[in-house]
Amino acid sequence: AQSVTQPDIHITVSEGASLELRCNYSYGATPYLFWYVQSPGQGLQLLLKYFSGDTLVQGIKGFEAEFKRSQSSFNLRKPSVHWSDAAEYFCAVGLPAYNQGGKLIFGQGTELSVKP
Amino acid sequence: GAVVSQHPSWVICKSGTSVKIECRSLDFQATTMFWYRQFPKQSLMLMATSNEGSKATYEQGVEKDKFLINHASLTLSTLTVTSAHPEDSSFYICSASLAGGPTLVHNEQFFGPGTRLTVL
């Protein structure tokens, strides 16, 4: 069965420090991978996505993620965190539309806190 | 582009009443819309998938008579929580996929801002 695991429920980093949020997936075919960010009481904003091609994907707000098929991972990184990056981050796998309804399977989320 | 709105953004109702939440794709046509429920500090749980002009497909464990979904046009889907009770209080989020996208792949979903439902 398809699944997404975000091992870290909560991470705290200092402002200006680097960040890596982990995401592992279980999926039998080529995955469509996403990272979303959610501020309290808000909807989801897409940070970046991987469909095919270059395995290092650049997103908005200075985020990037690297798809590693051998490790079934799609970790999110940012070289220097800003206080405004404090939020909940979700990794997700997208399923094909023709046989699985185009659903998204979400990880449990990682809450990021930023220390001044 | 690809903006999705939800109305209302928050609603408070009495137990036993019904509440309707609207999800609109503002600048694109959406063949498929999805409804999610999110509890505090938790991930999104897919409730149902709604295709324009057909009945919604509900996920296992979601009561279809409790959560009525209508997708009458390519830009509007509604979720009605019938006879709401306090345990229905939650954050409800919709998303929409572009019409005409390739069905052999995953079509990106665009998310609304969510609706906070509180049932007293």
Boltz contact constraints between the chains, C-beta under 6 A:
constraints:
  - contact:
      token1: [A, 32]
      token2: [B, 106]
      max_distance: 6.0
  - contact:
      token1: [A, 43]
      token2: [B, 93]
      max_distance: 6.0
  - contact:
      token1: [A, 43]
      token2: [B, 111]
      max_distance: 6.0
  - contact:
      token1: [A, 43]
      token2: [B, 112]
      max_distance: 6.0
  - contact:
      token1: [A, 43]
      token2: [B, 113]
      max_distance: 6.0
  - contact:
      token1: [A, 43]
      token2: [B, 114]
      max_distance: 6.0
  - contact:
      token1: [A, 44]
      token2: [B, 111]
      max_distance: 6.0
  - contact:
      token1: [A, 94]
      token2: [B, 106]
      max_distance: 6.0
  - contact:
      token1: [A, 96]
      token2: [B, 105]
      max_distance: 6.0
  - contact:
      token1: [A, 96]
      token2: [B, 106]
      max_distance: 6.0
  - contact:
      token1: [A, 97]
      token2: [B, 103]
      max_distance: 6.0
  - contact:
      token1: [A, 97]
      token2: [B, 107]
      max_distance: 6.0
  - contact:
      token1: [A, 98]
      token2: [B, 103]
      max_distance: 6.0
  - contact:
      token1: [A, 98]
      token2: [B, 104]
      max_distance: 6.0
  - contact:
      token1: [A, 101]
      token2: [B, 49]
      max_distance: 6.0
  - contact:
      token1: [A, 102]
      token2: [B, 32]
      max_distance: 6.0
  - contact:
      token1: [A, 102]
      token2: [B, 97]
      max_distance: 6.0
  - contact:
      token1: [A, 102]
      token2: [B, 106]
      max_distance: 6.0
  - contact:
      token1: [A, 102]
      token2: [B, 107]
      max_distance: 6.0
  - contact:
      token1: [A, 106]
      token2: [B, 43]
      max_distance: 6.0
  - contact:
      token1: [A, 106]
      token2: [B, 44]
      max_distance: 6.0
  - contact:
      token1: [A, 108]
      token2: [B, 43]
      max_distance: 6.0
  - contact:
      token1: [A, 109]
      token2: [B, 43]
      max_distance: 6.0
